[in-house]
Amino acid sequence: MSEVTSAPMDQTLAERFVTRVSWADRFLATVRGKRGFNRVQIYSVQELLTLSSGGAVVISGPALAVWFDDVVGDSELASAIREASAGLPLFEEAQAVLPLVAARHAEAVAMAGGAAK
């Protein structure tokens, strides 16, 4: 599995990790529900992790990498996500990339003081 190998994140990036983004910057994911698949709008990294804890989320690794690169501003995580999801079927990409996101989010929460904004 890929890892985000980098120096610790700075305070600015940590704050972006725990901040809710605008409607225009949201990420769209798909979840499997009782009646099929539904699109879900995600406004924060915490929402992404909470949603994925149910296990029925489908996330495109490359699309998530673009979101982390362009919206959150973490190009190192974006690169690790691209590497981890390369060559995988779409339904397996979330399992490959979400542990990377969770580890980086834990680092951000610790640095930002633990509070989501």
CYANA upper distance limits for C-alpha pairs under 8 A (distance plus 0.5 A):
  1 MET  CA     84 ALA  CA      6.79
  1 MET  CA     96 ALA  CA      7.80
  2 SER  CA     80 ALA  CA      6.38
  2 SER  CA     81 ILE  CA      8.18
  2 SER  CA     83 GLU  CA      7.24
  2 SER  CA     84 ALA  CA      5.95
  2 SER  CA    100 LEU  CA      8.16
  3 GLU  CA     80 ALA  CA      6.76
  3 GLU  CA    100 LEU  CA      7.00
  4 VAL  CA     76 GLU  CA      6.94
  4 VAL  CA     77 LEU  CA      6.26
  4 VAL  CA     80 ALA  CA      6.36
  4 VAL  CA    100 LEU  CA      7.45
  4 VAL  CA    104 ARG  CA      8.19
  5 THR  CA     76 GLU  CA      8.30
  6 SER  CA     76 GLU  CA      7.84
  8 PRO  CA    107 GLU  CA      8.45
  9 MET  CA     13 LEU  CA      6.77
  9 MET  CA     14 ALA  CA      6.96
  9 MET  CA    107 GLU  CA      8.26
  9 MET  CA    108 ALA  CA      7.77
 10 ASP  CA     14 ALA  CA      6.75
 11 GLN  CA     15 GLU  CA      6.66
 11 GLN  CA    111 MET  CA      7.11
 11 GLN  CA    112 ALA  CA      7.11
 12 THR  CA     16 ARG  CA      6.86
 13 LEU  CA     17 PHE  CA      6.72
 13 LEU  CA     72 VAL  CA      7.99
 13 LEU  CA     73 GLY  CA      7.37
 13 LEU  CA     74 ASP  CA      7.65
 13 LEU  CA    108 ALA  CA      8.07
 14 ALA  CA     18 VAL  CA      7.13
 14 ALA  CA    107 GLU  CA      8.20
 14 ALA  CA    108 ALA  CA      4.78
 14 ALA  CA    109 VAL  CA      7.36
 14 ALA  CA    111 MET  CA      6.72
 14 ALA  CA    112 ALA  CA      6.10
 15 GLU  CA     19 THR  CA      6.63
 15 GLU  CA    108 ALA  CA      7.62
 15 GLU  CA    112 ALA  CA      6.18
 16 ARG  CA     72 VAL  CA      6.35
 16 ARG  CA     73 GLY  CA      8.18
 17 PHE  CA     44 SER  CA      7.95
 17 PHE  CA     45 VAL  CA      6.82
 17 PHE  CA     72 VAL  CA      6.77
 17 PHE  CA    105 HIS  CA      7.16
 17 PHE  CA    108 ALA  CA      6.70
 17 PHE  CA    109 VAL  CA      8.33
 18 VAL  CA     44 SER  CA      7.42
 18 VAL  CA     45 VAL  CA      7.26
 18 VAL  CA     46 GLN  CA      7.60
 18 VAL  CA    105 HIS  CA      8.25
 18 VAL  CA    108 ALA  CA      7.53
 18 VAL  CA    109 VAL  CA      7.15
 18 VAL  CA    112 ALA  CA      8.05
 18 VAL  CA    115 ALA  CA      7.65
 18 VAL  CA    116 ALA  CA      5.22
 18 VAL  CA    117 LYS  CA      6.62
 19 THR  CA     44 SER  CA      6.91
 19 THR  CA    116 ALA  CA      6.30
 19 THR  CA    117 LYS  CA      5.09
 20 ARG  CA     43 TYR  CA      5.84
 20 ARG  CA     44 SER  CA      5.20
 20 ARG  CA     45 VAL  CA      8.43
 20 ARG  CA    116 ALA  CA      8.13
 20 ARG  CA    117 LYS  CA      6.55
 21 VAL  CA     25 ASP  CA      6.42
 21 VAL  CA     26 ARG  CA      6.81
 21 VAL  CA     43 TYR  CA      5.64
 21 VAL  CA     44 SER  CA      6.62
 22 SER  CA     26 ARG  CA      6.82
 22 SER  CA     43 TYR  CA      7.38
 23 TRP  CA     43 TYR  CA      7.74
 25 ASP  CA     43 TYR  CA      8.04
 25 ASP  CA     71 VAL  CA      6.92
 26 ARG  CA     41 GLN  CA      6.75
 26 ARG  CA     42 ILE  CA      5.98
 26 ARG  CA     43 TYR  CA      5.43
 26 ARG  CA     44 SER  CA      8.25
 27 PHE  CA     41 GLN  CA      6.35
 27 PHE  CA     42 ILE  CA      5.50
 27 PHE  CA     43 TYR  CA      7.10
 27 PHE  CA     64 LEU  CA      8.12
 27 PHE  CA     67 TRP  CA      7.32
 28 LEU  CA     39 ARG  CA      6.97
 28 LEU  CA     40 VAL  CA      6.13
 28 LEU  CA     41 GLN  CA      5.30
 28 LEU  CA     42 ILE  CA      6.56
 29 ALA  CA     39 ARG  CA      6.18
 29 ALA  CA     40 VAL  CA      5.75
 29 ALA  CA     41 GLN  CA      7.06
 29 ALA  CA     42 ILE  CA      7.73
 29 ALA  CA     57 VAL  CA      7.65
 29 ALA  CA     58 VAL  CA      6.90
 29 ALA  CA     59 ILE  CA      6.13
 29 ALA  CA     60 SER  CA      8.50
 30 THR  CA     37 PHE  CA      6.89
 30 THR  CA     38 ASN  CA      5.98
 30 THR  CA     39 ARG  CA      5.02
 30 THR  CA     40 VAL  CA      6.36
 30 THR  CA     57 VAL  CA      6.28
 30 THR  CA     58 VAL  CA      5.59
 30 THR  CA     59 ILE  CA      7.11
 31 VAL  CA     37 PHE  CA      6.05
 31 VAL  CA     38 ASN  CA      5.90
 31 VAL  CA     39 ARG  CA      7.00
 31 VAL  CA     40 VAL  CA      7.51
 31 VAL  CA     56 ALA  CA      6.04
 31 VAL  CA     57 VAL  CA      4.83
 31 VAL  CA     58 VAL  CA      6.42
 32 ARG  CA     36 GLY  CA      6.16
 32 ARG  CA     37 PHE  CA      4.95
 32 ARG  CA     38 ASN  CA      6.94
 32 ARG  CA     56 ALA  CA      5.73
 32 ARG  CA     57 VAL  CA      6.85
 32 ARG  CA     58 VAL  CA      8.26
 33 GLY  CA     37 PHE  CA      6.30
 33 GLY  CA     38 ASN  CA      7.43
 33 GLY  CA     56 ALA  CA      8.13
 42 ILE  CA     47 GLU  CA      6.56
 42 ILE  CA     48 LEU  CA      6.65
 43 TYR  CA     47 GLU  CA      7.16
 43 TYR  CA     48 LEU  CA      8.46
 44 SER  CA     48 LEU  CA      6.97
 45 VAL  CA     49 LEU  CA      6.84
 45 VAL  CA    101 VAL  CA      8.47
 45 VAL  CA    105 HIS  CA      7.71
 46 GLN  CA     50 THR  CA      6.58
 46 GLN  CA    105 HIS  CA      8.24
 46 GLN  CA    116 ALA  CA      8.48
 47 GLU  CA     51 LEU  CA      6.46
 48 LEU  CA     52 SER  CA      6.60
 49 LEU  CA     53 SER  CA      6.68
 49 LEU  CA     98 LEU  CA      7.93
 49 LEU  CA    101 VAL  CA      8.45
 49 LEU  CA    102 ALA  CA      7.35
 50 THR  CA     54 GLY  CA      8.10
 51 LEU  CA     55 GLY  CA      8.48
 51 LEU  CA     57 VAL  CA      7.72
 52 SER  CA     56 ALA  CA      7.31
 52 SER  CA     57 VAL  CA      6.05
 52 SER  CA     98 LEU  CA      8.37
 57 VAL  CA     94 ALA  CA      7.51
 58 VAL  CA     90 LEU  CA      7.62
 58 VAL  CA     91 PHE  CA      6.29
 58 VAL  CA     92 GLU  CA      8.43
 58 VAL  CA     93 GLU  CA      8.02
 58 VAL  CA     94 ALA  CA      6.60
 59 ILE  CA     63 ALA  CA      8.27
 59 ILE  CA     64 LEU  CA      7.61
 59 ILE  CA     90 LEU  CA      7.65
 59 ILE  CA     91 PHE  CA      8.03
 59 ILE  CA     93 GLU  CA      6.91
 59 ILE  CA     94 ALA  CA      5.78
 60 SER  CA     64 LEU  CA      6.60
 60 SER  CA     90 LEU  CA      6.68
 60 SER  CA     93 GLU  CA      6.89
 60 SER  CA     94 ALA  CA      7.75
 61 GLY  CA     65 ALA  CA      6.56
 61 GLY  CA     81 ILE  CA      6.58
 61 GLY  CA     82 ARG  CA      6.62
 61 GLY  CA     84 ALA  CA      8.46
 61 GLY  CA     85 SER  CA      5.89
 61 GLY  CA     86 ALA  CA      8.43
 61 GLY  CA     90 LEU  CA      8.44
 61 GLY  CA     93 GLU  CA      6.25
 61 GLY  CA     94 ALA  CA      7.48
 61 GLY  CA     97 VAL  CA      7.35
 62 PRO  CA     66 VAL  CA      6.84
 62 PRO  CA     81 ILE  CA      7.76
 62 PRO  CA     82 ARG  CA      6.13
 62 PRO  CA     85 SER  CA      7.88
 63 ALA  CA     67 TRP  CA      6.89
 64 LEU  CA     68 PHE  CA      6.76
 64 LEU  CA     78 ALA  CA      8.02
 64 LEU  CA     81 ILE  CA      8.12
 65 ALA  CA     69 ASP  CA      6.54
 65 ALA  CA     77 LEU  CA      7.94
 65 ALA  CA     78 ALA  CA      4.67
 65 ALA  CA     79 SER  CA      7.39
 65 ALA  CA     81 ILE  CA      6.28
 65 ALA  CA     82 ARG  CA      6.69
 66 VAL  CA     70 ASP  CA      6.33
 66 VAL  CA     71 VAL  CA      8.41
 66 VAL  CA     78 ALA  CA      7.22
 67 TRP  CA     71 VAL  CA      5.79
 67 TRP  CA     72 VAL  CA      7.21
 67 TRP  CA     78 ALA  CA      8.50
 68 PHE  CA     72 VAL  CA      5.24
 68 PHE  CA     73 GLY  CA      6.28
 68 PHE  CA     74 ASP  CA      6.01
 68 PHE  CA     75 SER  CA      7.27
 68 PHE  CA     77 LEU  CA      7.60
 68 PHE  CA     78 ALA  CA      6.09
 69 ASP  CA     73 GLY  CA      5.35
 69 ASP  CA     74 ASP  CA      5.75
 69 ASP  CA     75 SER  CA      5.24
 69 ASP  CA     77 LEU  CA      8.37
 69 ASP  CA     78 ALA  CA      6.10
 74 ASP  CA     78 ALA  CA      6.78
 75 SER  CA     79 SER  CA      6.57
 76 GLU  CA     80 ALA  CA      6.85
 77 LEU  CA     81 ILE  CA      6.60
 77 LEU  CA    100 LEU  CA      7.99
 77 LEU  CA    101 VAL  CA      7.94
 77 LEU  CA    104 ARG  CA      8.20
 78 ALA  CA     82 ARG  CA      6.77
 79 SER  CA     83 GLU  CA      6.79
 80 ALA  CA     84 ALA  CA      6.55
 80 ALA  CA    100 LEU  CA      8.22
 81 ILE  CA     85 SER  CA      6.57
 81 ILE  CA     97 VAL  CA      6.03
 81 ILE  CA    100 LEU  CA      7.85
 82 ARG  CA     86 ALA  CA      6.46
 84 ALA  CA     93 GLU  CA      8.36
 84 ALA  CA     96 ALA  CA      6.46
 84 ALA  CA     97 VAL  CA      6.64
 85 SER  CA     93 GLU  CA      5.76
 85 SER  CA     96 ALA  CA      6.77
 85 SER  CA     97 VAL  CA      7.15
 88 LEU  CA     92 GLU  CA      6.72
 88 LEU  CA     93 GLU  CA      6.60
 89 PRO  CA     93 GLU  CA      7.08
 90 LEU  CA     94 ALA  CA      8.42
 92 GLU  CA     96 ALA  CA      7.15
 93 GLU  CA     97 VAL  CA      6.75
 94 ALA  CA     98 LEU  CA      6.15
 95 GLN  CA     99 PRO  CA      7.84
 96 ALA  CA    100 LEU  CA      8.42
 97 VAL  CA    101 VAL  CA      7.05
 98 LEU  CA    102 ALA  CA      6.53
 99 PRO  CA    103 ALA  CA      6.66
100 LEU  CA    104 ARG  CA      6.78
101 VAL  CA    105 HIS  CA      6.45
102 ALA  CA    106 ALA  CA      6.65
103 ALA  CA    107 GLU  CA      6.99
104 ARG  CA    108 ALA  CA      6.80
105 HIS  CA    109 VAL  CA      6.61
106 ALA  CA    110 ALA  CA      6.72
107 GLU  CA    111 MET  CA      6.79
108 ALA  CA    112 ALA  CA      6.38
109 VAL  CA    113 GLY  CA      6.48
109 VAL  CA    114 GLY  CA      4.98
109 VAL  CA    115 ALA  CA      7.39
109 VAL  CA    116 ALA  CA      8.29
110 ALA  CA    114 GLY  CA      6.07
